[in-house]
Amino acid sequence: MTELRKDPIVGRWVIISTERGRRPQDFPREKAVRQEGFCPLCPGSERMTPPEIMVYPNPHTGGDGRWTLRVVPNKFPALRIEGDLGKAGEGIYDKMNGIGAHEVVIETEQHDLDIFDLP
């Protein structure tokens, strides 16, 4: 189960998730190559993601449904929006159950580019 622990040095909360055993460094890092075909994050594939929480329409497309930014719930969230906080102290840590929202922010339709390559 995911839990939140308060860092006693800097006072911020961090997510501890034992269920997510593999870390990003466990996966090979390869340059993303955009391929033709299906991508659930691309414009036109909105039906393949959970319903959006927020959307900024593209003002330059005349209201055709295109967007410049979308926010959707994460299909595999680290946090849950329901449940009891279960706040407690354990040693030097304050901790509580992993309650909160976990969302995906799609900032551009060009998500195969690195951020410094974006226009």
C-alpha positions, 0 to 999 in steps of 0.5 A, spaced: 500 500 500 502 507 498 503 511 504 505 518 505 511 520 509 513 527 512 521 528 511 523 531 518 529 535 515 525 539 510 518 538 512 515 535 505 511 529 504 514 524 500 510 518 496 513 511 498 510 505 494 512 498 495 507 496 490 511 499 485 517 495 485 521 497 479 524 504 478 525 508 472 533 506 472 531 499 471 528 500 464 533 501 458 532 509 456 531 509 448 530 515 444 522 515 443 521 514 436 514 517 433 511 511 429 504 512 425 498 509 428 495 509 435 497 513 441 492 514 446 495 521 448 495 524 441 489 529 439 483 525 436 484 519 441 481 522 447 476 516 447 482 512 449 483 516 456 479 517 462 474 523 461 478 529 462 479 533 468 481 540 465 482 542 457 485 548 454 482 548 447 487 551 441 485 558 440 488 557 433 483 552 430 477 555 430 473 550 435 474 544 432 476 540 438 483 540 438 487 542 445 493 545 447 493 542 454 489 536 457 489 533 464 486 526 465 486 521 471 492 516 471 489 509 469 494 506 474 494 511 480 500 511 486 494 515 490 487 514 491 482 519 492 478 515 497 479 512 504 481 514 511 488 518 512 490 513 517 495 519 520 500 516 525 507 517 527 512 512 527 519 513 529 521 520 526 516 520 521 509 522 520 505 518 516 499 517 513 495 512 507 496 514 500 490 519 499 490 524 494 489 525 486 494 522 481 493 525 474 497 525 467 498 532 464 499 532 457 502 538 455 503 538 448 501 533 442 508 533 440 510 528 446 515 524 442 520 530 443 524 532 449 522 539 452 528 543 450 526 541 443 519 543 443 517 550 439 
